[in-house]
C-alpha cells in the first residue's frame, strides 16, 4: 500500500450495502470467509478499489457485478443509491475511522459505503471460499467484536432511512 500511495496517491475504495427483508426485518448481505483454522470468521461487504478515473457509482456497479454477478456474463442492473458512510485510513496500518483524525494531513485511503438497490429478482454467483449470509441489523448493532467497526456501525447509519415493506 505504501508504494501505491507514493505512485497514485489516495486509495479510493467503495463497498456496497445490499439490503434484503426476511420476516419483515432488514438484513444486510455479507460475504463470510471462514471459519479459519484458528476458529475466527471474517465478514465483509462486497466492494473493492476503484480504477483510476472511474466514478464511484460506475465502480460500485462494476465491483458488485464482478463479485456477485452472474457467471454467464449477463450484467445485472444494480442501482447505486446514496452514500451511507465515509471511512478514512490515516496511515498504512489497518484501523479505519469514520472521520479524518486531527493529526492526519494526508489520509491513505477513503472508503465510501453505498446503498445498492437489488433488482426484484436476481441470481448471485458467490466467490470461492465465501458464503453469502444475510445478517439482521439487530445482530450487527454494537457488535464490532464479531463484525468489525465498519459493519457494526451500519444500523446507526441506516437509521436515517425509513424502510417500507411491500
N, CA and C of each residue as an Amber inpcrd file, in Angstrom:
protein
   498
   0.8220000  -1.1910000   0.0000000   0.0000000   0.0000000   0.0000000
   0.8700000   1.2610000   0.0000000   2.0100000   1.1990000   0.6880000
   2.8950000   2.3600000   0.7690000   3.4030000   2.7600000  -0.6160000
   3.8110000   1.7700000  -1.4170000   4.3290000   2.0580000  -2.7620000
   3.2100000   2.5860000  -3.6670000   2.0050000   2.0220000  -3.5500000
   0.8710000   2.5170000  -4.3320000   0.5370000   3.9530000  -3.9630000
   0.6410000   4.2870000  -2.6780000   0.3390000   5.6460000  -2.2390000
   1.3450000   6.6340000  -2.8290000   2.6100000   6.2470000  -2.8490000
   3.6340000   7.1310000  -3.4170000   3.4070000   7.3310000  -4.9180000
   2.9080000   6.2950000  -5.6040000   2.7110000   6.3630000  -7.0540000
   1.3900000   7.0340000  -7.4240000   0.2830000   6.5980000  -6.7990000
  -1.0520000   7.0330000  -7.2160000  -1.7340000   7.9920000  -6.2530000
  -1.2680000   8.0870000  -5.0260000  -1.9220000   8.9470000  -4.0470000
  -2.9920000   8.2010000  -3.2740000  -3.9890000   8.9250000  -2.8360000
  -5.0680000   8.3990000  -2.0010000  -5.7680000   7.2150000  -2.6670000
  -5.9180000   6.1160000  -1.9350000  -6.6570000   4.9510000  -2.4400000
  -8.1430000   5.2310000  -2.2480000  -8.8950000   5.0790000  -3.3220000
 -10.3500000   5.2500000  -3.2570000 -10.9850000   3.8750000  -3.3700000
 -11.8170000   3.5440000  -2.3970000 -12.5000000   2.2530000  -2.4450000
 -13.9630000   2.4380000  -2.0770000 -14.7690000   1.4840000  -2.5130000
 -16.2100000   1.5180000  -2.2610000 -16.6570000   0.1470000  -1.7760000
 -17.7110000   0.1420000  -0.9820000 -18.3450000  -1.1040000  -0.5480000
 -19.8420000  -0.9250000  -0.6530000 -20.5290000  -2.0080000  -0.9860000
 -21.9660000  -1.9540000  -1.1890000 -22.7360000  -2.5210000  -0.0130000
 -23.7560000  -1.7950000   0.3970000 -24.6760000  -2.2600000   1.4330000
 -25.9210000  -2.7380000   0.7030000 -26.1060000  -4.0640000   0.6550000
 -27.2430000  -4.6600000  -0.0340000 -28.2420000  -5.1230000   1.0120000
 -29.4150000  -4.5250000   1.0060000 -30.4500000  -4.8370000   1.9910000
 -31.4430000  -5.8330000   1.4230000 -31.8230000  -6.7800000   2.2500000
 -32.9100000  -7.7020000   1.9360000 -33.8300000  -7.7390000   3.1560000
 -35.0510000  -8.2000000   2.9440000 -36.0060000  -8.2700000   4.0440000
 -36.4100000  -9.7220000   4.2480000 -36.1840000 -10.2170000   5.4440000
 -36.6250000 -11.5550000   5.8220000 -37.4550000 -11.4170000   7.0830000
 -38.6330000 -12.0020000   7.0830000 -39.5300000 -11.9700000   8.2420000
 -39.7890000 -10.5350000   8.6990000 -39.9530000  -9.6180000   7.7220000
 -40.2020000  -8.2020000   7.9810000 -39.1040000  -7.5310000   8.7990000
 -37.8920000  -8.0330000   8.7060000 -36.7370000  -7.4110000   9.3490000
 -35.6830000  -7.1410000   8.2860000 -35.0350000  -5.9710000   8.3350000
 -33.9740000  -5.7090000   7.3600000 -32.7210000  -6.5110000   7.6920000
 -32.1440000  -7.1080000   6.6680000 -30.8990000  -7.8570000   6.7750000
 -29.9130000  -7.2840000   5.7570000 -28.6360000  -7.3820000   6.0530000
 -27.5970000  -6.9350000   5.1380000 -26.8710000  -8.1580000   4.6050000
 -26.6700000  -8.2040000   3.2880000 -25.9410000  -9.3110000   2.6830000
 -24.4450000  -9.1040000   2.9060000 -23.8100000 -10.1080000   3.5030000
 -22.3770000 -10.0700000   3.7980000 -21.7120000 -11.2890000   3.1900000
 -20.4540000 -11.1340000   2.8430000 -19.6380000 -12.2640000   2.4100000
 -18.8970000 -12.7830000   3.6370000 -19.0390000 -14.0710000   3.8990000
 -18.4090000 -14.6940000   5.0660000 -17.2590000 -15.5660000   4.6040000
 -16.0870000 -15.3110000   5.1710000 -14.9060000 -16.1190000   4.9160000
 -14.5540000 -16.8220000   6.2090000 -14.5040000 -18.1310000   6.1790000
 -14.1290000 -18.8430000   7.3970000 -15.0910000 -19.9620000   7.6850000
 -14.9740000 -20.5910000   8.7700000 -14.0040000 -20.2640000   9.8170000
 -12.5920000 -20.7120000   9.4420000 -11.6270000 -19.9550000   9.9510000
 -10.2190000 -20.2780000   9.7070000  -9.7870000 -21.3760000  10.6740000
  -8.5930000 -21.9220000  10.5130000  -8.1250000 -22.9530000  11.4510000
  -8.1190000 -22.4840000  12.9120000  -7.9530000 -21.1770000  13.1170000
  -7.9750000 -20.6590000  14.4860000  -9.4030000 -20.4840000  14.9980000
 -10.4050000 -20.7020000  14.1410000 -11.8010000 -20.6280000  14.5540000
 -12.4380000 -19.2710000  14.3400000 -11.7080000 -18.3170000  13.7680000
 -12.2930000 -16.9970000  13.5540000 -13.0290000 -16.9500000  12.2210000
 -14.0720000 -16.1590000  12.1810000 -14.8580000 -15.9540000  10.9780000
 -14.7440000 -14.4930000  10.5920000 -14.5820000 -14.2240000   9.3150000
 -14.3870000 -12.8740000   8.8080000 -15.5640000 -12.5200000   7.9200000
 -16.1580000 -11.3480000   8.1380000 -17.2650000 -10.8660000   7.3260000
 -16.8380000  -9.6070000   6.5950000 -17.3240000  -9.4400000   5.3550000
 -17.0330000  -8.2280000   4.6100000 -18.1980000  -7.8770000   3.7070000
 -18.2820000  -6.6110000   3.3860000 -19.2500000  -6.1380000   2.4090000
 -18.6490000  -6.3150000   1.0200000 -19.4730000  -6.5440000   0.0020000
 -18.9140000  -6.6150000  -1.3480000 -18.3710000  -5.2460000  -1.7440000
 -17.1510000  -5.2250000  -2.1990000 -16.5470000  -3.9540000  -2.5760000
 -15.1120000  -4.1280000  -2.9820000 -14.4590000  -3.0110000  -3.2520000
 -13.0720000  -3.0470000  -3.6530000 -12.5760000  -1.6780000  -4.0570000
 -11.4290000  -1.6720000  -4.7020000 -10.7430000  -0.4390000  -5.0680000
 -11.2380000   0.0670000  -6.4170000 -11.3550000   1.3810000  -6.5490000
 -11.7660000   1.9880000  -7.8140000 -10.5730000   2.0990000  -8.7590000
 -10.8440000   2.0020000 -10.0410000  -9.8110000   2.2210000 -11.0470000
  -9.5690000   3.7190000 -11.2000000  -8.4240000   4.0830000 -11.7130000
  -8.0990000   5.4910000 -11.9330000  -9.0940000   6.1080000 -12.9120000
  -9.6400000   7.2570000 -12.5490000 -10.5800000   7.9610000 -13.4150000
 -11.9940000   7.4200000 -13.4050000 -12.2610000   6.3920000 -12.6320000
 -13.5880000   5.7650000 -12.5970000 -14.4600000   6.4730000 -11.5680000
 -15.7120000   6.7520000 -11.9300000 -16.6220000   7.3590000 -10.9590000
 -17.0030000   6.3200000  -9.9050000 -17.4210000   6.8060000  -8.7550000
 -17.7380000   5.8910000  -7.6600000 -18.9490000   5.0340000  -7.9680000
 -19.9790000   5.6020000  -8.5990000 -21.1810000   4.8260000  -8.9270000
 -20.8600000   3.7430000  -9.9600000 -20.0860000   4.0930000 -11.0010000
 -19.7000000   3.1030000 -12.0160000 -18.8360000   2.0120000 -11.3980000
 -17.8960000   2.4210000 -10.5550000 -17.0130000   1.4580000  -9.9060000
 -17.7730000   0.5290000  -8.9800000 -18.7480000   1.0770000  -8.2440000
 -19.5410000   0.2440000  -7.3330000 -20.3180000  -0.7980000  -8.1230000
 -20.9470000  -0.3830000  -9.2130000 -21.6980000  -1.3330000 -10.0440000
 -20.7640000  -2.3920000 -10.6360000 -19.5750000  -1.9800000 -11.1010000
 -18.6120000  -2.9250000 -11.6640000 -18.1510000  -3.9380000 -10.6160000
 -17.8310000  -3.4600000  -9.4330000 -17.3130000  -4.3390000  -8.3870000
 -18.3750000  -5.3200000  -7.9090000 -19.6010000  -4.8510000  -7.7180000
 -20.6730000  -5.7610000  -7.2840000 -20.9650000  -6.7830000  -8.3740000
 -20.9130000  -6.3560000  -9.6330000 -21.1230000  -7.2980000 -10.7370000
 -20.0110000  -8.3360000 -10.7840000 -18.7580000  -7.9130000 -10.5790000
 -17.6380000  -8.8590000 -10.5800000 -17.6850000  -9.7990000  -9.3830000
 -18.1490000  -9.3020000  -8.2520000 -18.1570000 -10.1020000  -7.0290000
 -19.3520000 -11.0360000  -6.9540000 -20.5370000 -10.5190000  -7.2350000
 -21.7680000 -11.3010000  -7.0460000 -22.5560000 -11.5230000  -8.3260000
 -22.0860000 -10.9740000  -9.4450000 -22.8350000 -11.0700000 -10.6880000
 -22.8900000 -12.4810000 -11.2430000 -23.7420000 -12.6470000 -12.2140000
 -23.9540000 -13.9670000 -12.8160000 -22.7180000 -14.4190000 -13.5680000
 -22.4940000 -15.7240000 -13.5780000 -21.3280000 -16.2960000 -14.2550000
 -21.5020000 -16.3670000 -15.7640000 -22.7350000 -16.2850000 -16.2510000
 -22.9410000 -16.3850000 -17.6940000 -22.6170000 -15.0840000 -18.4270000
 -22.1620000 -14.0740000 -17.6850000 -21.7500000 -12.8280000 -18.3150000
 -22.8560000 -11.8110000 -18.4800000 -24.0890000 -12.1740000 -18.1620000
 -25.1880000 -11.2370000 -18.2590000 -25.0750000 -10.2220000 -17.1230000
 -24.8700000  -8.9370000 -17.4460000 -24.7220000  -7.9620000 -16.3620000
 -26.0400000  -7.7220000 -15.6480000 -25.9740000  -7.6010000 -14.3400000
 -27.1450000  -7.2890000 -13.5310000 -27.2290000  -5.7770000 -13.3810000
 -28.4300000  -5.2390000 -13.4380000 -28.6170000  -3.7920000 -13.3050000
 -28.7120000  -3.4240000 -11.8270000 -27.5720000  -3.0870000 -11.2360000
 -27.5450000  -2.6460000  -9.8490000 -27.8170000  -1.1490000  -9.8260000
 -28.6630000  -0.7140000  -8.9190000 -28.9390000   0.7100000  -8.7680000
 -28.1720000   1.1960000  -7.5510000 -27.1540000   2.0130000  -7.8000000
 -26.3370000   2.5430000  -6.7090000 -27.0280000   3.7960000  -6.1830000
 -27.4340000   3.7430000  -4.9270000 -28.2060000   4.8320000  -4.3210000
 -27.2820000   5.7780000  -3.5640000 -27.6300000   6.0790000  -2.3390000
 -26.9610000   7.0840000  -1.5230000 -25.6770000   6.5820000  -0.8790000
 -24.8050000   7.5270000  -0.5680000 -23.6420000   7.2460000   0.2740000
 -24.1640000   7.1570000   1.7050000 -23.8600000   6.0510000   2.3850000
 -24.3280000   5.9050000   3.7630000 -23.2250000   6.1470000   4.7800000
 -21.9510000   6.0550000   4.3680000 -20.8660000   6.2900000   5.3190000
 -19.5670000   6.5540000   4.5730000 -18.6860000   7.2770000   5.2410000
 -17.3200000   7.5170000   4.7680000 -16.3710000   7.0470000   5.8490000
 -15.3680000   6.2870000   5.4730000 -14.3560000   5.8100000   6.4110000
 -12.9940000   6.1860000   5.8690000 -12.0830000   6.5240000   6.7740000
 -10.7610000   7.0030000   6.4030000  -9.6950000   6.1610000   7.0740000
  -8.6210000   5.8760000   6.3370000  -7.4460000   5.2010000   6.8870000
  -6.3470000   6.2650000   6.9590000  -5.9600000   6.6950000   8.1770000
  -4.9990000   7.7960000   8.2850000  -3.5550000   7.4030000   7.9810000
  -3.2090000   6.1210000   8.1300000  -1.8310000   5.6900000   7.8840000
  -1.8610000   4.3190000   7.2180000  -0.7350000   3.6570000   7.1600000
  -0.6540000   2.3990000   6.4250000  -1.0480000   1.1880000   7.2650000
  -1.5070000   1.3880000   8.4820000  -1.9970000   0.2770000   9.2940000
  -3.4870000   0.0580000   9.0390000  -4.0420000  -1.0020000   9.6130000
  -5.4180000  -1.3840000   9.2800000  -6.5280000  -0.5570000   9.9190000
  -6.3660000   0.1190000  11.0610000  -7.5250000   0.8330000  11.6260000
  -8.0670000   1.9130000  10.6920000  -9.4070000   1.9760000  10.6490000
 -10.1090000   2.9880000   9.8620000 -11.0450000   3.7340000  10.7990000
 -11.3370000   4.9880000  10.4570000 -12.1700000   5.8300000  11.3110000
 -13.2460000   6.5040000  10.4660000 -14.3990000   6.8120000  11.0690000
 -15.4550000   7.4960000  10.3090000 -15.2190000   9.0060000  10.2020000
 -14.0140000   9.4420000  10.4290000 -13.6140000  10.8450000  10.3410000
 -12.1120000  10.8710000  10.0450000 -11.6130000  12.0220000   9.6330000
 -10.1740000  12.1740000   9.4480000  -9.6150000  12.6830000  10.7700000
  -8.7370000  11.9230000  11.4100000  -8.1730000  12.3950000  12.6790000
  -7.4680000  13.7360000  12.5080000  -7.4770000  14.5430000  13.5780000
  -6.9380000  15.9000000  13.5120000  -5.4600000  15.9290000  13.1420000
  -4.7050000  14.9260000  13.5460000  -3.2710000  14.9180000  13.2690000
  -2.9350000  14.4830000  11.8460000  -3.9160000  14.0350000  11.0920000
  -3.6790000  13.4620000   9.7610000  -3.8870000  14.5280000   8.6830000
  -2.8380000  14.7840000   7.9060000  -2.9530000  15.7560000   6.8220000
  -3.1160000  15.0810000   5.4550000  -2.6390000  13.8470000   5.3330000
  -2.7540000  13.1170000   4.0740000  -3.2470000  11.7030000   4.3570000
  -4.5770000  11.4910000   4.4160000  -5.0620000  10.1260000   4.6560000
  -4.6460000   9.2160000   3.5090000  -4.5400000   7.9260000   3.8260000
  -4.0480000   6.9610000   2.8410000  -5.1690000   6.2930000   2.0570000
  -6.3670000   6.2270000   2.6450000  -7.4950000   5.5990000   1.9460000
  -8.7860000   6.2780000   2.3420000  -9.6820000   6.4240000   1.3650000
 -11.0400000   6.9060000   1.5940000 -11.9950000   5.8320000   1.0960000
 -12.7700000   5.2790000   2.0300000 -13.7280000   4.2230000   1.6820000
 -15.1360000   4.7910000   1.8340000 -15.9310000   4.6330000   0.7790000
 -17.3300000   5.0650000   0.8260000 -18.2240000   3.8470000   0.7730000
 -19.2450000   3.8560000   1.6190000 -20.2360000   2.7900000   1.6330000
 -21.4930000   3.3040000   0.9440000 -21.9580000   2.5590000  -0.0510000
 -23.1270000   2.9420000  -0.8330000 -24.2650000   1.9680000  -0.5780000
 -25.4720000   2.5050000  -0.5320000 -26.6620000   1.6710000  -0.5020000
 -26.9250000   1.2390000  -1.9350000 -26.9570000  -0.0670000  -2.1720000
 -27.1550000  -0.6120000  -3.5190000 -28.4970000  -1.3140000  -3.5460000
 -29.3490000  -0.8760000  -4.4550000 -30.6820000  -1.4560000  -4.5690000
 -30.6110000  -2.7240000  -5.4090000 -31.1660000  -3.7980000  -4.8800000
 -31.2030000  -5.0620000  -5.5960000 -32.3520000  -5.0660000  -6.5960000
 -32.1660000  -5.7430000  -7.7230000 -33.3120000  -5.9430000  -8.6130000
 -34.3670000  -6.8020000  -7.9140000 -35.5820000  -6.7900000  -8.4370000
 -36.6550000  -7.5650000  -7.8050000 -36.3000000  -9.0420000  -7.7400000
 -35.7000000  -9.5590000  -8.8140000 -35.2300000 -10.9480000  -8.8410000
 -33.8390000 -10.9530000  -9.4410000 -32.9440000 -11.7070000  -8.8210000
 -31.5890000 -11.8070000  -9.3490000 -30.9320000 -13.0940000  -8.8830000
 -29.9270000 -13.5100000  -9.6070000 -29.1170000 -14.6580000  -9.2250000
 -27.7570000 -14.1530000  -8.7770000 -27.2180000 -14.7720000  -7.7410000
 -25.8930000 -14.4050000  -7.2510000 -24.9130000 -15.5160000  -7.5720000
 -23.7040000 -15.1290000  -7.8830000 -22.6090000 -16.0680000  -8.0320000
 -21.5880000 -15.6900000  -6.9680000 -21.4870000 -16.4980000  -5.9400000
 -20.6490000 -16.1800000  -4.7860000 -19.2330000 -16.6890000  -5.0380000
 -18.2120000 -15.8500000  -4.7530000 -16.8210000 -16.2870000  -4.9770000
 -16.4690000 -17.5140000  -4.1410000 -15.4790000 -18.2700000  -4.6340000
 -14.9830000 -19.4330000  -3.8940000 -14.5460000 -19.0330000  -2.5070000
 -14.6650000 -19.9540000  -1.5800000 -14.2560000 -19.7830000  -0.1850000
 -15.1380000 -18.8030000   0.5920000 -16.1680000 -18.2590000  -0.0360000
 -17.0730000 -17.3460000   0.6520000 -18.4600000 -17.9590000   0.7300000
 -19.2230000 -17.4930000   1.7140000 -20.6490000 -17.7770000   1.7900000
 -21.3600000 -16.4440000   1.8240000 -22.5140000 -16.3660000   1.1940000
 -23.3270000 -15.1610000   1.2430000 -24.3220000 -15.3370000   2.3760000
 -24.2540000 -14.4690000   3.3720000 -25.1370000 -14.5730000   4.5270000
 -25.9260000 -13.2750000   4.6680000 -27.1280000 -13.4010000   5.1920000
 -27.9710000 -12.2460000   5.4760000 -27.9720000 -12.0370000   6.9880000
 -27.3400000 -10.9700000   7.4210000 -27.2300000 -10.6800000   8.8540000
 -28.2680000  -9.6260000   9.2300000 -29.1070000  -9.9000000  10.2310000
 -30.1150000  -8.9090000  10.6460000 -29.4480000  -7.7090000  11.3180000
 -30.0660000  -6.5480000  11.1560000 -29.4940000  -5.3310000  11.7280000
 -29.3190000  -5.4260000  13.2400000 -30.2590000  -6.0850000  13.9210000
 -30.1420000  -6.1580000  15.3760000 -28.9280000  -6.9790000  15.8160000
 -28.4640000  -7.8970000  14.9670000 -27.2710000  -8.6740000  15.2990000
 -25.9960000  -7.8670000  15.0760000 -26.0320000  -6.9620000  14.1210000
 -24.8560000  -6.1370000  13.8260000 -24.6620000  -5.0290000  14.8500000
 -25.7810000  -4.5440000  15.4110000 -25.7350000  -3.3860000  16.2970000
 -24.7990000  -3.6270000  17.4790000 -23.8300000  -2.7420000  17.6360000
 -22.8870000  -2.7600000  18.7620000 -22.1470000  -4.0880000  18.8670000
 -21.8120000  -4.6890000  17.7340000 -21.1270000  -5.9730000  17.7200000
 -19.8500000  -5.8770000  16.8770000 -19.0010000  -4.9160000  17.2080000
 -17.7760000  -4.7520000  16.4250000 -16.7900000  -5.8890000  16.6640000
 -16.9140000  -6.5930000  17.7680000 -16.0370000  -7.7450000  18.0060000
 -16.3180000  -8.8550000  16.9960000 -17.5660000  -9.0260000  16.6030000
 -17.9310000 -10.0870000  15.6710000 -17.8660000  -9.6810000  14.2150000
 -18.1240000  -8.3950000  13.9200000 -18.2420000  -7.9590000  12.5300000
 -17.2540000  -6.8690000  12.1310000 -16.5580000  -6.2800000  13.0800000
 -15.6610000  -5.1700000  12.7830000 -16.4080000  -3.8530000  12.8880000
 -15.6820000  -2.7490000  13.0420000 -16.3310000  -1.4590000  13.2880000
 -17.1490000  -0.9290000  12.1210000 -16.7450000  -1.2020000  10.9020000
 -17.4680000  -0.6680000   9.7450000 -18.8480000  -1.3100000   9.6410000
 -18.9080000  -2.6300000   9.6800000 -20.1900000  -3.3370000   9.5550000
 -21.0520000  -3.1150000  10.7900000 -20.4490000  -3.0740000  11.9730000
 -21.2190000  -2.8770000  13.2020000 -21.8460000  -1.4880000  13.2760000
 -21.3220000  -0.5310000  12.5240000 -21.8880000   0.8210000  12.5400000
 -23.0730000   0.9760000  11.5860000 -23.3440000  -0.0190000  10.7480000
 -24.3960000   0.1070000   9.7400000 -25.7970000   0.3430000  10.3200000
 -26.1950000  -0.2940000  11.4350000 -27.5320000   0.0280000  11.9550000
 -27.7010000   1.5160000  12.2910000 -26.6690000   2.1600000  12.8090000
 -26.7680000   3.5800000  13.1300000 -26.8520000   4.4310000  11.8600000
 -26.0050000   4.1510000  10.8730000 -26.0070000   4.9950000   9.6760000
 -27.2390000   4.7440000   8.8060000 -27.8180000   3.5510000   8.8980000
 -29.0290000   3.2660000   8.1200000 -30.2970000   3.7620000   8.8180000
 -30.1790000   4.2280000  10.0460000 -31.3610000   4.6710000  10.7810000
 -31.9880000   5.9220000  10.1710000 -31.2710000   6.6140000   9.2950000
 -31.8470000   7.8000000   8.6570000 -32.8210000   7.4360000   7.5360000
 -32.8580000   6.1720000   7.1510000 -33.7710000   5.7100000   6.1130000
 -35.0210000   5.1240000   6.7510000 -36.1340000   5.3000000   6.0780000
 -37.3990000   4.7200000   6.5230000 -37.6920000   3.5250000   5.6230000
 -37.6590000   2.3230000   6.1860000 -37.8910000   1.1230000   5.3920000
 -39.3840000   0.8520000   5.2630000 -39.8240000   0.6580000   4.0210000
 -41.2200000   0.3510000   3.7560000 -41.2570000  -1.0620000   3.2030000
 -41.9450000  -1.9630000   3.8880000 -42.0360000  -3.3500000   3.4550000
 -43.2520000  -3.5280000   2.5750000 -43.0200000  -4.0860000   1.4160000
 -44.1260000  -4.2830000   0.4640000 -44.4720000  -5.7500000   0.3990000
